[in-house]
């Protein structure tokens, strides 16, 4: 323990929320230093090797707009590694960007991962971080990290329920006494909402749009319940029948209709967890409510939608997008908590 503390003085330890949509990096003592899309833009050279052109926001701006020789890759899919090489290179890029060789000891890294990832997936994530320059890698489950980041009393003998709706997965966990009593992960989250909007517009309007446009629709006029006031936006795409470019007007009600089945999947997963929650912890949840984190928590009225269906109070955490990263960052400061909740 003493040796760890001495090393810690000279090491810029790092916490990473390696998300499907965004990667957030916290450096101990400095707070959040990176919050960028989990996208890598590569160009294949004459030797057949992929050369990285951009990572993060700059790479995301290229999605759907690149020439044939350039590919914008999202190396994380549904919360797990889809492209091992690109994930490793993305992690290495972010580590080198924040570390800048100022510390002569390689960093300890804490990474939030979805609940229920397989042993193979855990090994892939750890090996990516080790190859990218980590001294030691700890993995913590995202429901626990989200609960810590949201400020819930995770160490107390009191039940807290967190629903983290990310880009690739929705993580639901009941936390008490520093551990996950019940947890469930489903590969239905923000990306599936975007896909649902793409499919709906294609089916109803014969218009082809990209996922970036669908995400803009979700953010700008999306709503989980019937709103008092309609919002509309003009959506541009390619008509499937004529092949020509076309524009339609899309409303909040249209968006709600498009995403209703996806939201229902999230709701059913939450109900599954509530049904098997021990009575004493259920009483705590009735009293304290449900906390929402992740980018999906920012969908307008998602809290009302879940509250009406479960008859429980639902609250959105402060800075929901950063909850997992902030939780991972906090355990860097508390080595005892890290050893209690991290797993190999």
C-alpha positions as CSV (number, residue, x, y, z in Angstrom):
1,X,0.0,0.0,0.0
2,X,2.8,2.4,0.9
3,X,4.6,1.5,-2.3
4,X,1.5,2.3,-4.3
5,X,1.2,5.7,-2.7
6,X,4.8,6.5,-3.4
7,X,4.4,5.5,-7.0
8,X,1.2,7.5,-7.2
9,X,3.1,10.7,-6.5
10,X,5.0,10.3,-9.7
11,X,2.3,8.8,-11.9
12,X,-0.6,10.6,-13.6
13,X,-3.2,8.0,-13.0
14,X,-6.1,8.0,-15.5
15,X,-9.8,7.1,-15.4
16,X,-11.5,6.3,-18.7
17,X,-15.1,6.0,-19.6
18,X,-14.6,4.0,-22.8
19,X,-18.0,4.6,-24.3
20,X,-19.5,3.5,-27.6
21,X,-20.3,7.1,-28.5
22,X,-17.9,9.1,-26.4
23,X,-14.6,8.6,-24.5
24,X,-14.1,10.7,-21.4
25,X,-10.7,10.8,-19.7
26,X,-10.0,12.0,-16.2
27,X,-6.5,12.5,-14.8
28,X,-6.1,12.3,-11.1
29,X,-5.7,15.8,-9.6
30,X,-6.7,17.5,-12.9
31,X,-10.3,16.4,-13.5
32,X,-11.7,15.9,-17.0
33,X,-9.1,16.5,-19.7
34,X,-10.7,14.7,-22.7
35,X,-14.4,14.3,-23.7
36,X,-14.5,13.3,-27.4
37,X,-16.4,11.0,-29.7
38,X,-15.1,7.4,-29.9
39,X,-14.2,7.6,-33.5
40,X,-11.0,7.0,-35.5
41,X,-10.4,8.1,-39.1
42,X,-7.9,6.0,-41.0
43,X,-6.4,6.0,-44.5
44,X,-5.0,2.8,-46.0
45,X,-1.5,3.5,-47.5
46,X,0.3,1.7,-50.3
47,X,1.5,-1.0,-48.0
48,X,-2.0,-1.9,-46.9
49,X,-1.5,-0.5,-43.4
50,X,-4.1,1.8,-41.8
51,X,-2.7,5.3,-41.0
52,X,-4.6,7.3,-38.4
53,X,-5.6,10.7,-39.7
54,X,-7.8,11.9,-36.8
55,X,-9.2,10.7,-33.5
56,X,-12.2,12.0,-31.6
57,X,-14.2,15.1,-32.7
58,X,-12.2,15.7,-35.8
59,X,-12.8,12.1,-36.9
60,X,-16.5,12.2,-36.1
61,X,-16.9,15.2,-38.4
62,X,-15.7,12.9,-41.2
63,X,-18.3,10.2,-40.7
64,X,-20.4,9.7,-43.8
65,X,-18.3,12.3,-45.7
66,X,-15.1,10.5,-46.5
67,X,-13.6,9.5,-49.9
68,X,-13.0,5.9,-50.7
69,X,-9.5,5.8,-49.3
70,X,-10.5,7.2,-45.9
71,X,-12.7,5.3,-43.4
72,X,-14.2,6.7,-40.2
73,X,-14.3,3.8,-37.7
74,X,-16.2,3.5,-34.4
75,X,-14.1,0.8,-32.7
76,X,-16.6,0.3,-29.8
77,X,-19.9,-1.3,-30.6
78,X,-22.7,-2.1,-28.1
79,X,-20.3,-1.2,-25.3
80,X,-17.6,-3.7,-26.2
81,X,-14.6,-3.7,-28.6
82,X,-15.5,-4.3,-32.2
83,X,-12.1,-3.5,-33.6
84,X,-9.3,-4.5,-31.3
85,X,-6.5,-2.7,-33.2
86,X,-8.4,0.6,-33.6
87,X,-9.5,0.5,-29.9
88,X,-5.9,0.1,-28.8
89,X,-4.7,2.9,-31.0
90,X,-7.5,5.2,-29.8
91,X,-6.7,4.5,-26.2
92,X,-3.0,5.0,-26.9
93,X,-3.8,8.3,-28.6
94,X,-5.8,9.6,-25.6
95,X,-3.2,8.4,-23.1
96,X,-0.3,10.0,-24.9
97,X,-2.4,13.2,-25.3
98,X,-3.0,13.5,-21.6
99,X,0.3,12.0,-20.3
100,X,2.7,13.9,-22.6
101,X,5.6,11.9,-21.0
102,X,5.6,14.3,-18.0
103,X,5.6,11.4,-15.6
104,X,8.4,8.9,-15.7
105,X,6.2,6.1,-14.3
106,X,3.4,4.6,-16.5
107,X,-0.1,5.4,-15.3
108,X,-2.5,3.2,-13.4
109,X,-5.8,3.2,-15.4
110,X,-9.3,2.6,-14.3
111,X,-11.8,1.8,-17.1
112,X,-15.6,1.6,-16.8
113,X,-17.0,-1.4,-18.6
114,X,-20.6,-2.7,-19.1
115,X,-22.0,-5.2,-16.6
116,X,-21.8,-8.7,-17.8
117,X,-19.0,-8.3,-20.4
118,X,-17.4,-11.7,-21.1
119,X,-14.0,-12.8,-19.9
120,X,-12.7,-12.4,-23.5
121,X,-14.0,-8.9,-23.8
122,X,-12.5,-7.9,-20.4
123,X,-9.2,-9.4,-21.5
124,X,-9.3,-7.4,-24.8
125,X,-10.0,-4.1,-23.0
126,X,-7.2,-4.7,-20.4
127,X,-4.7,-5.7,-23.1
128,X,-5.6,-2.6,-25.2
129,X,-4.8,-0.4,-22.2
130,X,-1.7,-2.2,-21.2
131,X,-0.4,-2.1,-24.8
132,X,-1.2,1.6,-24.9
133,X,1.1,2.3,-21.9
134,X,-0.7,1.5,-18.7
135,X,1.2,0.2,-15.6
136,X,-1.8,-1.4,-14.2
137,X,-5.4,-1.7,-15.3
138,X,-8.6,-2.0,-13.2
139,X,-12.0,-2.5,-14.7
140,X,-15.1,-1.4,-12.8
141,X,-18.7,-2.0,-13.9
142,X,-20.5,0.9,-15.3
143,X,-23.6,0.8,-13.1
144,X,-21.3,1.1,-10.0
145,X,-19.2,3.8,-11.6
146,X,-22.4,5.7,-12.6
147,X,-23.8,5.4,-9.1
148,X,-20.5,6.8,-7.6
149,X,-20.4,9.6,-10.2
150,X,-24.0,10.5,-9.5
151,X,-23.1,10.9,-5.8
152,X,-25.2,8.0,-4.5
153,X,-24.3,6.6,-1.1
154,X,-22.8,3.4,-2.5
155,X,-20.9,2.4,0.7
156,X,-24.0,2.6,3.0
157,X,-26.4,-0.3,3.7
158,X,-29.0,1.5,1.6
159,X,-30.4,0.5,-1.8
160,X,-29.8,2.9,-4.7
161,X,-31.0,2.2,-8.3
162,X,-29.1,3.8,-11.2
163,X,-30.1,3.5,-14.9
164,X,-27.2,4.5,-17.2
165,X,-28.4,4.9,-20.8
166,X,-25.2,5.2,-22.9
167,X,-24.5,4.9,-26.6
168,X,-24.3,1.2,-26.9
169,X,-25.7,-0.3,-23.7
170,X,-28.2,0.5,-21.0
171,X,-26.8,-0.5,-17.6
172,X,-29.2,-0.9,-14.6
173,X,-27.9,-1.6,-11.1
174,X,-29.1,-1.8,-7.6
175,X,-26.2,-0.7,-5.4
176,X,-25.7,-1.3,-1.6
177,X,-22.7,-1.6,0.7
178,X,-20.1,-1.0,-2.0
179,X,-21.4,-3.7,-4.4
180,X,-23.9,-4.4,-7.1
181,X,-26.7,-6.4,-5.6
182,X,-28.6,-6.8,-8.9
183,X,-27.5,-5.6,-12.3
184,X,-28.7,-5.9,-15.9
185,X,-27.1,-4.8,-19.2
186,X,-29.0,-4.6,-22.5
187,X,-27.5,-3.6,-25.8
188,X,-30.2,-1.1,-26.4
189,X,-29.4,2.6,-25.9
190,X,-28.7,5.8,-27.8
191,X,-27.4,4.1,-31.0
192,X,-30.5,2.0,-31.2
193,X,-32.7,5.2,-30.9
194,X,-30.8,6.7,-33.8
195,X,-31.2,3.5,-35.9
196,X,-35.0,3.4,-35.1
197,X,-35.3,7.0,-36.4
198,X,-33.4,6.1,-39.6
199,X,-35.6,3.0,-40.1
200,X,-38.8,4.9,-39.4
201,X,-38.1,7.7,-41.9
202,X,-37.0,5.1,-44.5
203,X,-40.2,3.1,-44.0
204,X,-42.7,6.0,-43.8
205,X,-41.2,8.5,-46.1
206,X,-38.9,6.4,-48.4
207,X,-36.1,8.8,-47.4
208,X,-32.6,7.6,-46.7
209,X,-30.7,9.5,-43.9
210,X,-27.5,8.9,-42.0
211,X,-27.1,8.2,-38.3
212,X,-25.7,11.7,-37.7
213,X,-28.9,13.2,-39.0
214,X,-30.9,10.8,-36.9
215,X,-28.9,11.8,-33.8
216,X,-29.6,15.5,-34.5
217,X,-33.4,14.7,-34.8
218,X,-33.2,12.9,-31.4
219,X,-31.4,15.7,-29.7
220,X,-33.4,18.6,-31.2
221,X,-37.0,17.4,-31.3
222,X,-36.9,14.0,-29.5
223,X,-39.3,13.4,-26.6
224,X,-40.2,10.3,-24.6
225,X,-43.8,11.4,-24.0
226,X,-46.5,13.4,-25.9
227,X,-45.4,17.0,-25.5
228,X,-47.6,20.0,-24.9
229,X,-45.9,21.8,-27.7
230,X,-44.8,20.2,-31.0
231,X,-41.3,20.9,-32.4
232,X,-40.5,20.3,-36.1
233,X,-37.4,20.3,-38.2
234,X,-36.6,19.9,-41.9
235,X,-34.8,16.6,-42.7
236,X,-32.8,16.2,-45.8
237,X,-31.9,12.9,-47.5
238,X,-32.1,10.8,-50.6
239,X,-35.5,9.6,-51.9
240,X,-35.4,5.8,-52.4
241,X,-37.8,5.8,-55.3
242,X,-36.6,8.7,-57.4
243,X,-33.0,8.6,-56.2
244,X,-33.1,12.4,-55.9
245,X,-32.4,14.5,-52.9
246,X,-35.5,15.4,-50.9
247,X,-36.6,17.3,-47.8
248,X,-39.4,16.4,-45.3
249,X,-40.8,18.1,-42.3
250,X,-40.4,15.9,-39.2
251,X,-42.2,16.4,-35.9
252,X,-41.8,15.5,-32.2
253,X,-44.7,13.1,-32.5
254,X,-43.0,11.4,-35.5
255,X,-39.8,11.0,-33.4
256,X,-41.7,9.6,-30.4
257,X,-43.5,7.1,-32.7
258,X,-40.1,6.1,-34.2
259,X,-38.4,5.4,-30.8
260,X,-41.3,4.1,-28.7
261,X,-40.4,0.4,-29.1
262,X,-36.7,1.0,-28.2
263,X,-37.8,3.0,-25.1
264,X,-40.1,0.1,-24.2
265,X,-37.1,-2.3,-24.2
266,X,-35.3,-0.1,-21.7
267,X,-38.5,0.1,-19.6
268,X,-38.9,-3.7,-19.6
269,X,-35.3,-4.2,-18.5
270,X,-35.9,-1.8,-15.6
271,X,-39.0,-3.6,-14.6
272,X,-37.1,-6.9,-14.7
273,X,-34.6,-5.5,-12.1
274,X,-37.4,-4.0,-9.9
275,X,-39.2,-7.4,-9.8
276,X,-36.2,-9.2,-8.3
277,X,-35.0,-6.5,-6.0
278,X,-35.1,-7.7,-2.3
279,X,-37.9,-6.1,-0.3
280,X,-35.7,-4.1,2.1
281,X,-33.8,-2.5,-0.8
282,X,-37.0,-2.0,-2.7
283,X,-38.2,0.1,0.2
284,X,-35.1,2.3,-0.1
285,X,-35.7,2.8,-3.9
286,X,-39.4,3.7,-3.3
287,X,-38.2,6.4,-0.9
288,X,-35.1,7.6,-2.8
289,X,-36.2,7.0,-6.4
290,X,-34.3,6.1,-9.5
291,X,-31.3,8.0,-10.8
292,X,-30.7,8.4,-14.6
293,X,-27.2,8.9,-16.1
294,X,-25.7,8.7,-19.5
295,X,-26.5,10.5,-22.7
296,X,-29.9,8.9,-23.0
297,X,-30.9,10.7,-19.8
298,X,-30.9,13.9,-21.8
299,X,-33.8,12.7,-24.0
300,X,-36.6,15.1,-23.1
301,X,-39.0,13.7,-20.6
302,X,-37.3,10.3,-20.3
303,X,-37.6,10.7,-16.5
304,X,-41.4,11.3,-16.8
305,X,-41.8,8.3,-19.1
306,X,-40.0,5.9,-16.7
307,X,-41.7,7.5,-13.6
308,X,-45.2,7.2,-15.1
309,X,-44.6,3.5,-16.0
310,X,-42.9,2.4,-12.7
311,X,-44.8,4.8,-10.3
312,X,-41.5,5.7,-8.8
313,X,-39.7,9.1,-8.6
314,X,-37.1,9.4,-11.3
315,X,-34.3,12.0,-11.2
316,X,-31.6,12.9,-13.7
317,X,-28.1,13.1,-12.3
318,X,-26.1,16.3,-12.5
319,X,-24.0,16.1,-15.6
320,X,-25.4,12.7,-16.6
321,X,-23.0,12.3,-19.6
322,X,-20.0,12.4,-17.2
323,X,-21.3,10.2,-14.4
324,X,-19.4,7.0,-15.3
325,X,-16.1,8.9,-15.9
326,X,-16.5,10.9,-12.6
327,X,-17.2,7.7,-10.7
328,X,-14.1,6.0,-12.2
329,X,-12.1,9.1,-11.4
330,X,-13.3,9.1,-7.8
331,X,-12.1,5.5,-7.2
332,X,-8.6,6.7,-8.3
333,X,-8.7,8.9,-5.2
334,X,-9.9,6.1,-2.9
335,X,-7.6,3.1,-3.2
336,X,-9.7,1.1,-0.7
337,X,-12.9,1.6,-2.8
338,X,-11.0,0.7,-5.9
339,X,-9.8,-2.6,-4.5
340,X,-13.3,-3.3,-3.3
341,X,-15.2,-2.8,-6.5
342,X,-12.6,-3.5,-9.3
343,X,-12.4,-6.9,-10.7
344,X,-10.0,-8.9,-12.9
